[in-house]
Amino acid sequence: MGKEQVEQLNRECSGKPPEAVLGRIAQFFGAGKVAFSTSLGAEDQVIADLIHREGLAIPLFTLDTGRLPQETYDLLAETRRRYGLAIEVLFPETRSVERMVSESGPNLFYESVEKRRECCRVRKVEPLKRRLSTLDAWICGLRREQSVTRTGVDVVEWDDVFGLVKVNPLVDVNEAWVWEYIRTHDVPFNRLHERGYPSIGCAPCSRAVEPGEDIRAGRWWWELAEHRECGLHRHNQ
């Protein structure tokens, strides 16, 4: 897909409500060529609800790093029951995890940004890369206000890292909109959100935040804010 086509699709989708964006993307790419990558966060639960509500032929998949909180597994089970959705679960390559942990220990991510990124690469980026290699586009729950690393995100953009189109239907909405949608439609959500966790990833790398803190402050809190991405969403430079 050329740059001009991506820009045209972005113009078509910009300013449209999320359900309209999802509908246009499903129509444009067709069955089997676009999928939704869900982390089961609040934003992603909204997208899952919209896909179900609109009856869109967009499959869902998620990454199980092997270090997720129990509350995330509980939500995965609840989401499957609620919507009757078959959510594909991707795992890291066993030998790569064994080698990494044997060489650097189970908590290598606390030692340096480089080691933390290596852990993310093995447990998240590589499994994602395998799945994205079968697609022409992937859907994510990114919002511009989430962090300093996401302010330049477009509704539809070319993902240089993985070599396909990336779609962010919630890019323009704020956190209040997300939670209003969840309450209005009784969308299942991770109970850690009720305990002060606005952003939830692996258990050792997520914590609750204090009132007034940045919503990404609970992810890799020992690092500078500009480093707090795992490699799944490095914005094009």
Backbone hydrogen bonds in HBPLUS format (Angstrom, degrees):
<---DONOR---> <-ACCEPTOR-->    atom                        ^
c    i                          cat <-CA-CA->   ^        H-A-AA   ^      H-
h    n   atom  resd res      DA  || num        DHA   H-A  angle D-A-AA Bond
n    s   type  num  typ     dist DA aas  dist angle  dist       angle   num
A0006-VAL N   A0002-GLY O   3.15 MM   4  6.51 156.9  2.21 150.8 157.2     1
A0007-GLU N   A0003-LYS O   2.94 MM   4  6.21 162.5  1.97 153.5 158.2     2
A0008-GLN N   A0004-GLU O   2.93 MM   4  6.09 151.7  2.01 142.4 150.3     3
A0009-LEU N   A0005-GLN O   2.92 MM   4  6.13 160.3  1.96 148.2 153.3     4
A0010-ASN N   A0006-VAL O   2.88 MM   4  6.11 150.4  1.96 146.8 155.6     5
A0011-ARG N   A0007-GLU O   2.96 MM   4  6.22 152.3  2.04 143.3 150.3     6
A0012-GLU N   A0008-GLN O   2.97 MM   4  6.28 153.5  2.04 147.1 154.5     7
A0013-CYS N   A0009-LEU O   3.05 MM   4  6.24 148.3  2.16 143.4 151.2     8
A0014-SER N   A0010-ASN O   2.85 MM   4  5.81 141.0  2.00 149.7 158.9     9
A0016-LYS N   A0013-CYS O   3.08 MM   3  5.50 161.6  2.12 134.4 135.2    10
A0020-ALA N   A0017-PRO O   2.94 MM   3  5.40 127.7  2.22 112.6 126.3    11
A0021-VAL N   A0017-PRO O   3.12 MM   4  6.48 154.3  2.18 153.4 161.4    12
A0022-LEU N   A0018-PRO O   2.93 MM   4  6.20 166.8  1.95 157.4 160.1    13
A0023-GLY N   A0019-GLU O   3.00 MM   4  6.10 155.6  2.06 138.7 145.6    14
A0024-ARG N   A0020-ALA O   2.96 MM   4  6.15 160.8  2.00 147.9 152.6    15
A0025-ILE N   A0021-VAL O   2.95 MM   4  6.15 160.5  1.99 153.7 159.2    16
A0026-ALA N   A0022-LEU O   2.93 MM   4  6.08 162.7  1.96 150.2 154.9    17
A0027-GLN N   A0023-GLY O   3.06 MM   4  6.20 155.3  2.12 143.9 150.6    18
A0028-PHE N   A0024-ARG O   2.85 MM   4  5.99 159.4  1.89 148.7 154.7    19
A0029-PHE N   A0025-ILE O   3.03 MM   4  6.08 176.3  2.04 156.5 157.0    20
A0030-GLY N   A0026-ALA O   3.06 MM   4  5.58 147.2  2.17 131.7 141.6    21
A0033-LYS N   A0030-GLY O   3.34 MM   3  5.97 165.3  2.36 133.9 135.5    22
A0136-ASP N   A0033-LYS O   2.81 MM 103  5.20 167.9  1.83 137.5 141.8    23
A0137-ALA N   A0033-LYS O   3.12 MM 104  6.50 137.6  2.31 157.7 163.3    24
A0139-ILE N   A0035-ALA O   2.90 MM 104  6.17 153.6  1.97 151.4 156.6    25
A0036-PHE N   A0059-PRO O   2.84 MM  23  6.18 170.3  1.85 165.2 168.1    26
A0061-PHE N   A0036-PHE O   2.95 MM  25  6.33 151.7  2.03 165.3 165.7    27
A0037-SER N   A0139-ILE O   3.05 MM 102  6.04 160.0  2.09 158.9 160.3    28
A0038-THR N   A0061-PHE O   2.89 MM  23  6.12 157.1  1.94 165.6 170.5    29
A0045-GLN N   A0041-GLY O   2.89 MM   4  6.14 145.7  2.01 154.1 164.4    30
A0046-VAL N   A0042-ALA O   3.19 MM   4  6.51 146.1  2.31 144.1 152.4    31
A0046-VAL N   A0043-GLU O   3.15 MM   3  5.22 123.3  2.48  95.4 109.3    32
A0047-ILE N   A0043-GLU O   3.14 MM   4  6.55 156.0  2.20 147.6 153.7    33
A0048-ALA N   A0044-ASP O   2.93 MM   4  6.17 159.1  1.97 146.5 152.1    34
A0049-ASP N   A0045-GLN O   3.00 MM   4  6.17 156.5  2.06 141.9 148.1    35
A0050-LEU N   A0046-VAL O   2.95 MM   4  6.24 154.8  2.01 149.0 156.1    36
A0051-ILE N   A0047-ILE O   2.89 MM   4  6.14 159.7  1.93 154.8 159.9    37
A0052-HIS N   A0048-ALA O   3.04 MM   4  6.26 160.3  2.08 147.7 152.8    38
A0053-ARG N   A0049-ASP O   2.76 MM   4  5.89 164.3  1.78 151.4 156.7    39
A0054-GLU N   A0050-LEU O   2.84 MM   4  5.83 157.7  1.88 149.3 154.1    40
A0056-LEU N   A0051-ILE O   3.07 MM   5  5.27 158.6  2.12 151.3 155.7    41
A0055-GLY N   A0052-HIS O   3.17 MM   3  5.10 148.8  2.28  97.6 107.0    42
A0088-GLU N   A0060-LEU O   3.03 MM  28  6.30 155.5  2.09 150.3 142.4    43
A0062-THR N   A0088-GLU O   2.81 MM  26  6.30 149.0  1.91 162.4 172.8    44
A0090-LEU N   A0062-THR O   2.86 MM  28  6.14 167.5  1.87 163.2 167.4    45
A0064-ASP N   A0090-LEU O   2.81 MM  26  5.92 177.2  1.82 169.4 170.0    46
A0203-ALA N   A0067-ARG O   2.75 MM 136  5.97 162.6  1.78 157.9 160.7    47
A0072-THR N   A0069-PRO O   3.05 MM   3  5.44 138.3  2.23 106.3 117.0    48
A0074-ASP N   A0070-GLN O   2.91 MM   4  6.24 156.7  1.96 154.5 161.8    49
A0075-LEU N   A0071-GLU O   3.04 MM   4  6.21 150.3  2.13 136.8 144.1    50
A0076-LEU N   A0072-THR O   2.96 MM   4  6.23 153.1  2.03 146.1 153.4    51
A0077-ALA N   A0073-TYR O   3.09 MM   4  6.36 162.5  2.12 151.1 154.2    52
A0078-GLU N   A0074-ASP O   2.97 MM   4  6.22 157.5  2.02 146.0 152.7    53
A0079-THR N   A0075-LEU O   2.80 MM   4  5.92 159.7  1.84 154.1 158.9    54
A0080-ARG N   A0076-LEU O   3.08 MM   4  6.26 159.7  2.12 147.5 152.6    55
A0081-ARG N   A0077-ALA O   3.11 MM   4  6.36 156.6  2.17 144.9 151.1    56
A0082-ARG N   A0078-GLU O   2.86 MM   4  6.05 165.6  1.89 153.3 157.4    57
A0083-TYR N   A0079-THR O   3.12 MM   4  6.14 174.5  2.12 152.8 154.0    58
A0084-GLY N   A0080-ARG O   2.89 MM   4  5.29 131.5  2.12 134.0 144.8    59
A0096-SER N   A0093-GLU O   3.11 MM   3  5.51 122.1  2.46 107.6 121.6    60
A0097-VAL N   A0093-GLU O   3.20 MM   4  6.54 156.5  2.25 155.9 162.8    61
A0098-GLU N   A0094-THR O   2.93 MM   4  6.19 167.7  1.95 158.3 162.0    62
A0099-ARG N   A0095-ARG O   2.93 MM   4  6.05 161.8  1.96 146.2 151.0    63
A0100-MET N   A0096-SER O   3.01 MM   4  6.12 165.8  2.03 145.7 149.9    64
A0101-VAL N   A0097-VAL O   2.95 MM   4  6.08 176.1  1.96 160.4 161.4    65
A0102-SER N   A0098-GLU O   2.94 MM   4  5.92 155.4  2.00 144.2 151.9    66
A0103-GLU N   A0099-ARG O   2.99 MM   4  6.08 152.9  2.06 147.6 154.2    67
A0104-SER N   A0100-MET O   2.86 MM   4  5.88 160.8  1.90 152.7 158.5    68
A0105-GLY N   A0101-VAL O   2.78 MM   4  4.53 142.2  1.93 124.3 129.6    69
A0110-TYR N   A0107-ASN O   3.21 MM   3  6.12 167.9  2.23 127.0 129.3    70
A0111-GLU N   A0108-LEU O   2.99 MM   3  5.50 159.3  2.03 118.3 125.0    71
A0116-ARG N   A0112-SER O   2.99 MM   4  6.20 156.9  2.04 147.9 155.0    72
A0117-ARG N   A0113-VAL O   2.88 MM   4  6.07 159.0  1.93 150.7 156.2    73
A0118-GLU N   A0114-GLU O   3.01 MM   4  6.23 142.6  2.15 137.7 148.2    74
A0119-CYS N   A0115-LYS O   3.01 MM   4  6.29 153.7  2.09 145.8 151.8    75
A0120-CYS N   A0116-ARG O   3.00 MM   4  6.33 159.4  2.04 148.9 154.5    76
A0121-ARG N   A0117-ARG O   2.81 MM   4  5.98 149.3  1.90 141.5 150.6    77
A0122-VAL N   A0118-GLU O   2.98 MM   4  6.22 164.7  2.00 152.1 154.4    78
A0123-ARG N   A0119-CYS O   2.93 MM   4  6.02 170.6  1.94 154.3 157.5    79
A0124-LYS N   A0120-CYS O   2.77 MM   4  5.28 148.0  1.87 139.0 146.5    80
A0125-VAL N   A0120-CYS O   3.02 MM   5  6.38 158.6  2.07 142.5 149.5    81
A0126-GLU N   A0121-ARG O   2.92 MM   5  5.89 163.6  1.94 163.5 161.4    82
A0128-LEU N   A0124-LYS O   3.06 MM   4  6.15 158.9  2.11 149.2 155.8    83
A0129-LYS N   A0125-VAL O   2.81 MM   4  5.99 158.2  1.86 152.3 158.9    84
A0130-ARG N   A0126-GLU O   3.11 MM   4  6.38 154.5  2.18 149.7 155.1    85
A0131-ARG N   A0127-PRO O   3.29 MM   4  6.63 157.1  2.35 145.9 150.8    86
A0132-LEU N   A0128-LEU O   2.86 MM   4  6.09 166.7  1.87 162.7 166.8    87
A0133-SER N   A0129-LYS O   3.07 MM   4  6.11 137.8  2.26 142.8 151.7    88
A0134-THR N   A0131-ARG O   3.13 MM   3  5.79 165.7  2.15 116.9 121.5    89
A0135-LEU N   A0132-LEU O   3.02 MM   3  5.17 168.7  2.03 113.9 117.4    90
A0165-VAL N   A0136-ASP O   3.11 MM  29  6.29 164.8  2.13 145.8 141.7    91
A0138-TRP N   A0165-VAL O   2.90 MM  27  6.44 149.0  2.00 153.7 161.3    92
A0167-VAL N   A0138-TRP O   2.85 MM  29  6.12 159.3  1.90 159.5 162.8    93
A0140-CYS N   A0167-VAL O   2.87 MM  27  6.18 160.9  1.91 173.1 176.7    94
A0146-GLN N   A0143-ARG O   3.21 MM   3  5.60 166.2  2.23 114.3 118.1    95
A0144-ARG N   A0171-VAL O   3.11 MM  27  5.50 176.5  2.11 137.9 136.9    96
A0150-ARG N   A0147-SER O   3.11 MM   3  5.50 166.9  2.13 114.2 117.5    97
A0153-VAL N   A0150-ARG O   3.37 MM   3  5.60 167.4  2.38 114.5 114.7    98
A0168-ASN N   A0155-VAL O   2.67 MM  13  4.74 167.0  1.68 146.9 151.1    99
A0157-GLU N   A0166-LYS O   2.98 MM   9  5.37 160.5  2.02 155.4 161.3   100
A0166-LYS N   A0157-GLU O   2.78 MM   9  5.37 172.3  1.79 168.1 168.9   101
A0159-ASP N   A0164-LEU O   2.83 MM   5  5.44 164.4  1.85 160.0 164.9   102
A0163-GLY N   A0159-ASP O   2.75 MM   4  5.50 133.7  1.96 147.5 161.0   103
A0171-VAL N   A0168-ASN O   3.16 MM   3  5.45 160.1  2.20 124.0 123.3   104
A0173-VAL N   A0170-LEU O   3.16 MM   3  5.53 151.0  2.25 113.5 121.7   105
A0178-VAL N   A0174-ASN O   3.24 MM   4  6.64 156.4  2.29 149.7 156.0   106
A0179-TRP N   A0175-GLU O   3.10 MM   4  6.44 163.0  2.13 156.9 159.6   107
A0180-GLU N   A0176-ALA O   2.92 MM   4  6.06 147.9  2.02 146.0 155.5   108
A0181-TYR N   A0177-TRP O   2.96 MM   4  6.15 156.3  2.02 149.4 155.2   109
A0182-ILE N   A0178-VAL O   3.05 MM   4  6.34 157.9  2.10 145.3 151.4   110
A0183-ARG N   A0179-TRP O   2.99 MM   4  6.13 160.7  2.03 143.3 148.0   111
A0184-THR N   A0180-GLU O   2.90 MM   4  5.99 164.0  1.92 148.6 153.7   112
A0185-HIS N   A0181-TYR O   2.98 MM   4  6.05 161.8  2.02 153.7 157.4   113
A0186-ASP N   A0182-ILE O   2.91 MM   4  5.52 106.4  2.46 134.3 147.9   114
A0187-VAL N   A0182-ILE O   3.00 MM   5  4.78 155.5  2.06 133.3 140.3   115
A0193-HIS N   A0190-ASN O   3.02 MM   3  5.89 161.5  2.05 123.1 127.9   116
A0194-GLU N   A0191-ARG O   3.07 MM   3  5.45 140.3  2.24 105.9 115.6   117
A0195-ARG N   A0192-LEU O   2.93 MM   3  5.01 150.0  2.02 102.3 112.1   118
A0197-TYR N   A0192-LEU O   3.17 MM   5  5.55 151.1  2.26 141.3 141.0   119
A0196-GLY N   A0193-HIS O   3.38 MM   3  5.46 151.5  2.46 110.5 107.8   120
A0209-VAL N   A0196-GLY O   2.87 MM  13  5.79 150.8  1.96 153.9 153.5   121
A0205-CYS N   A0202-CYS O   3.11 MM   3  5.42 143.3  2.25 108.4 119.2   122
A0220-TRP N   A0205-CYS O   3.21 MM  15  5.31 156.9  2.26 134.0 140.4   123
A0207-ARG N   A0218-GLY O   2.89 MM  11  4.73 129.9  2.15 126.3 139.1   124
A0213-GLU N   A0210-GLU O   3.01 MM   3  5.58 164.9  2.03 140.9 142.7   125
A0217-ALA N   A0214-ASP O   2.94 MM   3  5.14 163.5  1.96 114.5 118.4   126
A0219-ARG N   A0216-ARG O   3.13 MM   3  5.60 167.0  2.14 118.4 120.3   127
A0223-GLU N   A0220-TRP O   2.94 MM   3  5.81 162.0  1.97 132.7 134.5   128
A0227-HIS N   A0224-LEU O   2.97 MM   3  5.55 160.9  2.01 119.5 125.8   129
A0228-ARG N   A0225-ALA O   3.21 MM   3  5.44 166.2  2.23 112.0 116.3   130
A0229-GLU N   A0227-HIS O   2.83 MM   2  5.85 139.8  1.99 107.7  95.9   131
